[in-house]
Amino acid sequence: MTSVLLSVTAVLAASALTVPVAGAAPQADRPGAVPSGWEAVDGTELARISGDTLRAPSALREGASTAAAEPELLAMQSARNGQFVATEVNYAAPNTGVLRARSAQVGGSWESFAFEYDEVTETYALKSLANDRYVAVEKNFTGSAQNVLRARSTSVSGWERFFLYYNEDLDRYALQSTLNGLFVAMENNFTGSLQYALRARSTDITGAWEEFTLHDLGA
């Protein structure tokens, strides 16, 4: 790829994605302060970013539309190993739908996600296009699988909501779970079936482990 964010074409056929009704969801309390050097990204900014080759949110705020944002079709690329995040739909239970940064390119729906913004909670829900399920943090898993991300939910609650941050200097993004307040990291040093798995387990953004590039699939 020759640009920081390269639009991927002909990956998905045009389809209408239905945004789930937010209902009377309570305001999500942002756990702690916004990390130093990072800024929160709302739905309008993400829509403008993906439409303008993902420029920095701060550069888009002037004159930004107040219209409700539609889901953005995006691929996530780990800054740690350069691989795209995929949904492992063929994994056996209990790891069915686990997210792993293991694809060299975006080959289709496995690496494709709809980012759905909720204005009430100021959070995102991520829906995998591979199985049409929302990504949840498995807080109750134990061992190395605790807090792993899985596309397994048909509706959205605190388990499926994330804050999204952007670092203009790095031109990278980070996700923070509202369930446990921890940042999503890519487990590069794991072995076996959970190698490169995504887990909400970091107390801060310490480097490439928690950083991702977002690629627009909607163009």
C-alpha positions, -999 to +999 in steps of 0.1 A: +000+000+000+014+034-010-006+056+014-012+056+051-048+047+044-055+030+011-091+027+000-098-009-008-121-014-038-141-043-051-139-060-017-175-059-009-206-057-030-228-027-021-252-036+006-273-018+031-264-023+067-290-017+094-279+003+124-294-011+156-317+012+175-298+028+203-328+031+225-324+047+259-289+036+265-272+054+294-242+076+288-210+056+289-185+070+314-151+073+296-127+054+319-100+078+329-087+107+308-081+106+271-045+093+266-019+119+261-013+126+224-046+110+214-080+124+207-115+109+208-132+103+175-169+106+171-191+092+143-192+124+122-154+127+122-150+090+113-174+094+084-156+125+071-122+108+077-131+077+057-146+099+030-115+121+028-088+094+029-088+093+067-073+127+075-068+137+111-100+143+130-088+178+142-084+188+106-120+179+098-139+195+127-143+229+110-175+229+091-182+192+099-218+181+094-240+174+124-259+147+105-260+112+121-231+090+109-238+059+090-218+028+097-183+030+082-170-002+065-134-005+076-105-030+079-081-029+108-044-034+104-022-040+134+008-017+137+027-044+156+028-071+128+013-053+098-014-079+094-052-073+090-076-083+116-098-113+106-129-129+122-122-167+128-157-179+119-145-215+115-129-218+150-146-242+173-163-231+205-156-213+227-133-193+204-157-191+174-155-156+160-123-146+178-105-116+162-069-122+151-044-099+132-033-126+107-042-117+072-017-103+047-045-085+028-082-078+028-096-108+011-133-102+018-158-102+047-134-119+072-114-087+074-143-063+071-161-045+099-189-020+102-181+007+128-215+018+142-214+050+163-239+057+191-243+094+198-258+088+233-229+068+247-203+083+223-190+048+216-186+024+187-200-011+182-180-032+157-200-057+135-181-084+116-193-088+081-181-123+082-209-135+104-230-104+110-222-105+147-210-077+170-176-079+186-177-085+224-150-085+251-150-119+268-144-106+303-154-139+319-130-161+299-100-172+319-062-176+313-047-163+281-082-160+265-095-136+291-108-103+275-103-117+240-125-100+213-151-123+196-177-115+170-205-134+186-233-110+197-266-102+180-272-070+200-252-043+217-245-036+254-215-026+274-197-058+263-198-046+227-189-009+231-156+008+225-141+043+226-121+051+195-090+073+197-067+089+170-031+100+172-023+126+145+015+123+148+013+085+144-017+084+121-030+055+141-061+045+160-067+027+194-098+010+209-108+011+245-134-013+259-162+003+280-166-030+298-133-031+316-117+002+307-087-015+290-072-009+256-073-035+229-039-051+222-027-076+196-010-106+212+020-110+190+038-133+214+010-158+219+014-193+203-012-217+189-047-208+178-048-175+197-016-161+183-022-125+171-055-125+190-070-091+200-076-087+238-088-057+258-060-060+284-038-029+284-041-001+310-025+024+285-014+028+249+022+017+252+031+013+216+024-007+184+007-035+204-024-012+209-022+007+177-040+001+144-045+017+110-080+019+096-086+012+059-118+024+042-137-003+024-166+019+014-151+035-017 
